[in-house]
């Protein structure tokens, strides 16, 4: 949510010519991150949550690129705060995805060890 708030603040400061271009793309990518996490969580499946976390990571990458574009075009002078928020969100999501994958692997190994031959 921190990323969303920062992006909306940045997008609101972009020139009017970018109102329906870069600003809109940045907002969509930012909102996509928590939205996909929520949707994945609602699926009640760790494997699906992992997939939606991966989609969120893709949206963070899009947003990172859009921030760099804004810098290159001179629309943004300092990206320190948003870059820090993006890096933190990325690390958190990667760590969550790893923990979920490890938990799934543990469950699957436990099942295979406890399975009785038919």
C-alpha positions in Angstrom: 0.0 0.0 0.0 3.0 2.3 0.6 3.9 1.9 -3.0 0.4 2.8 -4.2 0.3 5.9 -2.1 3.7 7.1 -3.4 2.8 6.3 -7.0 -0.4 8.3 -6.8 1.5 11.2 -5.4 4.1 11.0 -8.2 1.4 10.5 -10.9 -0.5 13.6 -9.7 2.7 15.7 -10.2 3.3 14.5 -13.8 2.5 17.0 -16.6 -1.1 17.1 -17.9 0.1 15.6 -21.2 0.9 12.3 -19.3 -2.5 12.2 -17.5 -3.8 9.4 -19.8 -0.3 8.0 -20.5 2.5 7.4 -18.1 0.5 8.5 -15.0 -2.4 6.1 -15.7 0.0 3.2 -16.4 1.9 3.9 -13.2 -1.3 3.9 -11.2 -2.6 0.7 -12.8 0.7 -1.1 -12.1 0.8 0.1 -8.5 -2.8 -0.9 -7.8 -2.2 -4.3 -9.4 0.3 -5.3 -6.8 -1.9 -5.5 -3.7 -4.9 -6.4 -5.8 -3.3 -9.6 -7.1 -2.0 -10.5 -3.7 -5.6 -10.2 -2.3 -7.0 -12.2 -5.2 -4.4 -15.0 -4.8 -5.1 -15.1 -1.1 -8.8 -15.4 -1.7 -8.3 -18.5 -3.8 -7.4 -20.6 -0.7 -4.6 -22.4 -2.5 -0.9 -21.8 -1.8 -0.1 -22.7 -5.4 -2.5 -20.1 -6.7 -1.2 -17.5 -4.2 2.3 -18.1 -5.5 1.1 -17.5 -9.0 -0.6 -14.2 -8.0 2.5 -13.1 -6.1 4.5 -13.7 -9.3 2.1 -11.5 -11.2 2.5 -8.8 -8.5 6.3 -9.0 -8.9 5.8 -8.4 -12.6 3.7 -5.3 -11.9 6.5 -4.1 -9.6 8.9 -4.5 -12.4 6.7 -2.6 -14.8 6.4 0.2 -12.2 10.2 0.3 -11.7 10.6 0.8 -15.5 7.9 3.5 -15.5 9.7 5.3 -12.7 12.9 5.2 -14.7 11.1 6.5 -17.7 9.7 9.4 -15.6 13.3 10.2 -14.5 14.7 10.0 -18.0 12.0 12.4 -19.3 12.7 14.8 -16.4 9.3 14.4 -14.9 10.7 13.1 -11.6 13.8 14.6 -10.0 14.3 12.2 -7.1 13.2 8.5 -7.0 14.9 7.6 -3.7 11.7 7.1 -1.7 9.7 5.2 -4.3 12.8 3.1 -5.3 13.2 2.1 -1.6 9.5 1.2 -1.4 9.7 -0.8 -4.6 12.8 -2.7 -3.4 11.2 -3.4 0.0 8.0 -4.7 -1.6 10.0 -6.8 -4.1 12.1 -8.4 -1.3 8.9 -9.1 0.8 7.1 -10.7 -2.1 10.1 -12.9 -3.1 10.6 -14.0 0.5 6.9 -14.8 0.8 6.9 -16.8 -2.4 10.0 -18.8 -1.2 8.4 -19.6 2.1 5.2 -20.7 0.4 7.1 -22.9 -2.0 9.1 -24.4 0.8 5.8 -25.1 2.7 4.3 -26.8 -0.3 7.4 -28.9 -0.8 7.4 -30.0 2.9 3.7 -31.0 2.7 4.3 -32.9 -0.5 7.3 -34.8 0.9 5.3 -35.6 4.1 2.5 -36.9 2.0 4.7 -39.1 -0.1 6.5 -40.5 2.9 3.2 -41.2 4.7 1.4 -42.7 1.7 0.5 -46.4 2.1 0.9 -48.7 -0.8 -2.3 -49.9 -2.4 
